[in-house]
Amino acid sequence: MSTTQSERLRGLLEPLVSARDLDLEEVEVTPAGRRRVLRVVVDSDDGVQLDTCAELSRDISKTLDDTDAMGQTAYVLEVTSPGAERPLTEPRHYRRATGRLMRARLADGDELVARIVSVDDEGLDLEVPGVKGRKPTARRLVFEEISKARVEIEFNRKPADQAAGEDDESKEEA
């Protein structure tokens, strides 16, 4: 997809996405046989509901039908939210992942796995898990120190309120 087409699609779709209080994360056109796939990724601080994606898909489809933004070649439209292991590229992505575990490649080449505790305009506060029974440690990173990051999936993590309750119970028993 040419930069011109990408910019044109983004400019065309941004108002439709913003009208639903969503962020336009990605617009991607890829070939798929004789057709193309137009993938539109949207997100918000509160997540994205399936019904919202469906409604937005209808709005985008109508807008694209009324313009020549996709040209004459057939295409399939996909409107979706980011995946569970989404890349973290913007401060809002980190903010939305607060409380989650992330894996980051740092600008100095090191790799870090840590839980996002809080996020501000300059960077993020992390809790680095302890190794071999050691307690977790706090760490601060500014965004410029991160070259690549993504959310890590956790299958056995207890909800924060449940874990806190167990800590209280163990203190009461002591």
Secondary structure as UniProt FT lines:
FT   HELIX           3..18
FT   TURN            19..21
FT   STRAND          23..32
FT   TURN            33..34
FT   STRAND          35..43
FT   TURN            45..46
FT   HELIX           50..65
FT   TURN            69..70
FT   STRAND          75..80
FT   TURN            84..85
FT   HELIX           91..96
FT   TURN            97..99
FT   STRAND          101..106
FT   TURN            107..108
FT   STRAND          111..119
FT   STRAND          123..128
FT   TURN            132..133
FT   STRAND          137..142
FT   HELIX           143..145
FT   STRAND          146..151
FT   HELIX           160..173
//
